[in-house]
Amino acid sequence: MDLQKKLEEIEIKKNLLQDSKNKLDQSFYEDFRLRFTYNSNAIEGNTLSLQETKVVLEGITIGGKTLREHFEVINHQEAIFFIEELVRKKVSISEQIIREIHYLVLKNINDREAGKYRSCNVLISGAKHIPTESYLISQEMEQLIDLYRNEWGKKNAVIRASRLHIFLVKIHPFIDGNGRTSRLLMNLELLKNNYPAIAIKNTQRVQYYQALDEAHCRANYDLFDNLVADCILDEYERQMFLLNWN
């Protein structure tokens, strides 16, 4: 199925399920938060398993795991709650909101850098793309928000969410936590427009990084847009299964 057909299928399922969201019980959303937290952290190298992530969220410490890994789990769930609250309050995406999301991702891990743009240049291990030089970050973040509010405003919201992720990772404005922040930001945009939040799986890591490299190095967004669309369709299928619509 090509991207346009996937977007059309997403709209069909969105309209079908729009009035059924309240029929999904709290356990559905708790399970999503757990899966999203586990997968987003695992993509970045966190070694806690899905079950260990669940236990940490219940307030139990896992022996043999680092303090950082525990905070990555706790922080990520707090950041999910934060973006859900932003959706309820209909808060617009801004540089400040992005920095607040990042602050939650990195607090108690690197408080000095949490919520702050980096002041040094970095390389992304394994990536072909070289992130923005530090002195240009503020300028490029302003441009990102301008693109979001203007040029991307004319695009399908699924594509807009994809672009937010792609371009935030491309700038790489923070010393650490860029991937997690980008995935949270993407989900904020999806939720704002009544689409389901998505959890890109750790098992899709290679596909995910290849799609980002293609977007960053060749300005070819098809792979990443398709990945996002596929994940949304998967979430809709999951909802339909739980609602016994299959």
N, C-alpha and C positions, 0 to 999 in steps of 0.2 A: 504494500500500500504506500503510495507516495505521500509527501508531507501534506499537501492540500486535502487529500482524502482523509488523512488522519485528523486534521483540524476540523473538517466537516463532521467526522464521527464523534469527536470530542464535544462539539456543539449539540449534537443530537442527544448524547448521553447526559450532558449538562442539563438540558431542558427536561429530559425524562426524570432525572433524579432530583431536580430542584426542590420539589415539594416533599421529598422523602428523607432529606437529611436529618430531620428531627426524629425519625424512626430508628436511627443508628444510636445504640446505647453508648454510655460513657466508656465502656471497655473497648469499643472500636477506636476511639480517639486516644486512649491510653496506649493501646497496642501500636498505633501509628507513631506516637511520640517516642516509644521505645525503639521501634525499628529505625526511625529517622535518626535518633541519637546514636544508636549502635553503628549504623552504616556510615553516617557522616564522619564519625570519629575513626572508624576502621579504615576508611579511605586515606586518612591522614597518618595511619600507623599505630593507632591505639590498639593494644593487644587484648583488651577485655572482650570476652565472647558476648553473644546476645543475652544469655542467661546471667552472666556476671554483671552486665550492664543493668539488667533488671534488679539484681540484688543491691547494687550500689545505689540505685534510685530509691530503694527501700530503706536506705540508711545504714547499710552494712558494708564494712571494709573487707576487701578481698586481699588475702595474704599473697605476697609475692608480686603484687602489682604496685606501680609507682603512685605517689601522691598526685602527680600531674594527671595520670590517666583517670583517677577518681574525680578530680576537679573538671576534667574535660566532659565527663558524663553529666555531672551535676550542673555545670554551667550551661551545657547545651540545652538541657531540658528547661532551665530558667529562661534561656533565650527564646525557646519555642513559646512559652507562656507569654513572653513579652510581645512577640509578633502577633499572637492571637489577640492580645489586648489592643494592639495598634489597629487591627482589623475592626474590632468592635467599636473603637473610638473614631474610625475612619480618618486616621492620621495619614497625611501625605508623606511619601518617601522623600527624604532630604539627606544631605551630607550628615547632619546631626543625628538622624535616625540610624544611618549606617554605622556611625561611630559608636552609638549607644549599643547597637547589636554587638559590635566587636568588643566593646568593654565587657559585656556579659560573657562572651566567649573566652576571654583571656584573664578575667579577674581571678585573683589568688594563684595564678600561674605566672603572670608577668604584669604586676600592677603598674609598673612604671610605663609600660607601652600600651596598656589596655585602653582602647578608644582613641589612640593617637596615631597620626600618620608617621611612618618611619622617616628617619633622618639620615639613612645610609642606603647605598645601593645594594641590591640582592640579586642572586641567581636562583632559579627554580630547578632543583635537582631533577634531571631526566627530561626537562622540557627544552624545546628548541627556541622558544620565545624568551627574550630578555625583557624583564619588567621595566616600567617607567623609571627614569632616574629620579632620585628623591626630590630634587629641587623643582620638578615639574608636577609632583603629585597633586598639590592643591589645585593647580590650573586644570589638570585632567579630570579631577573629581568634579569640579564645577562644570566642565564640559559634559561629563557623564550625566549629571542631573539635568542639564539643558537638553541633551539628546532624549532623555527619558520623558521630559515634560513636553517636548515639541515634536521632533521627528518620529520618535518611537510611539508617541501618542496616537499616531494614525494606524499603527499596526495592531494585529490581533494580540490580545493580552498574553496569550501563551508565548508568542514570539517576543513580546516585550519583556516577559519574565526571563526568557532565555538570554536576551541581550544584556540584561542587568547582570546576570551571572558571568557571562563571557567577558564583558568589559571590566567588571570589578576585578576579576582574576587577572586580566591583562595588565591593568594598572598595578595590582598587587600593593595597595597603599599601606598595608600594615606589615610589621616585622614578622608576624606570625598570625595564624588564624584566618587567613584570607579565604581558603576554601570553605571552611565552615560558615563564615560570614556570608559568602556569596550564595551558598545553598539556602541559608536562612532568608536572605534578601529575595531570592527567586521565589521561595514559597510565600513570602509576604505578598508579593505581587499577584501570585496565583490566588491566594485566599481573598485578597481585596476584590478580585473580579469573579468570585464565586466558583472557582475551580478548586479541585482538591490539592492539598499540599502533597509533594512527592518525596520519596526516599530513594535516591539513586543508590543501588546496591553496591556493596563492597566487591561483589563478584563481577560488577560491570566496570571496575576501576580502569582497566586497560582501555576499554572502549571510551570511557569518560575522558581520560587524558588524551587519547588520540583525537577525539572530537574537539577538545579545547585547543590542541596544537594546530589542528586544521583551521580553526577559527582565528587564532592569533597570528599564525604565520602566513595564511593565504586568504584571509577574510572570507573563508568559505564556512558559512554557518549551518549548512544543511545537516551535517552529522549531529551537531549538538541540538539543533531544533528537533530533529527526529527522535533523539534520545529523550528529550523532555516530553514530547508528544506521546511516545511509547509508555513512559512512566505514568503519565496522566491516564491513559487508557487502561493501564494495569490497575490503577487505583479505582477507576470506575467499575472495572470488572469485579474487583474485590467487594465494593459496595453492593453491587447487584447480587453477588453470591450471598452476602449476609442478609440481604432483603428478600432472598428466595425468588429472585427475578429470572434465574437461569432456567 
